[in-house]
Amino acid sequence: MRWLAGGLLLIAILVAIYWTFLSPYCQLFGRYPYRGPSTNRVVALTFDDGPNEPYTSQILDYLDSRHIRATFFQVGSCVQRHPATTRRMVTAGHVIGNHSLTHSFSSYLRPGRYEREVHRTQEVLRRYVGRAPALARTPWLWRHPVLLRMLRAAALQPVSGVFCHALEVLQIDAAAIARAAVAKTRPGTILIFHDGFDARGGNRSQTVEAVKLTAEALLASGFQFVTVDELLDVPAYQPDVGH
């Protein structure tokens, strides 16, 4: 039975590590909101890891057709590949957030690298958006006290959220993604989809379809869509001091 006890202890340690450093819901190290305070039927659609063509534009086509504004946490290197897509988002009224420059976990392992990536991505987004974001989401939702303090010192509000489906990044069936997303949505939820994959892009056709199914179901049940800054009552962009 000793091996069983050891196995259970290892599982407990891994669960504790995940909950502390990666869980969407953990607030142990400070405010990293996964939902807003509203009790009204409002939800914020958010997208990570883009832009990634043609799938980001397919999502934008649908959102624009339904007059839905969303929040896109973008990877700086992807913005450099698809700057016109980012500009289209801003023109359509969507909000852009900082999601690092390379979306590489190794950036967390080298002192100062993630901070440099954040500031470089701010520069990239300022170039293509015209303003620097005031919202940031860390890749994989990784957090610890020093990282969160760094983001706040850079005038960035960390934003977590609720994953639409644990396996959405693997592009499982769109209907299954949508069912999970709708089931998880409550008033004030910040819902996370991925229009890209890390910084590599890839096929996101199931996500495109899942976004449509999810949004239509939520609209039918009386939900309205807002951007993250509206939901949290925080600025979307930093002041253009000196620019």
Secondary structure as UniProt FT lines:
FT   HELIX           2..21
FT   TURN            24..25
FT   TURN            28..29
FT   STRAND          42..50
FT   TURN            53..54
FT   HELIX           55..65
FT   TURN            66..67
FT   STRAND          71..74
FT   HELIX           76..81
FT   HELIX           83..92
FT   STRAND          95..98
FT   HELIX           105..108
FT   TURN            111..112
FT   HELIX           113..129
FT   STRAND          135..136
FT   HELIX           139..141
FT   HELIX           145..153
FT   TURN            154..155
FT   STRAND          157..158
FT   STRAND          162..163
FT   TURN            166..167
FT   HELIX           168..170
FT   HELIX           174..184
FT   TURN            187..188
FT   STRAND          189..194
FT   TURN            198..200
FT   HELIX           205..220
FT   TURN            221..222
FT   STRAND          224..225
FT   HELIX           228..232
FT   TURN            241..242
//
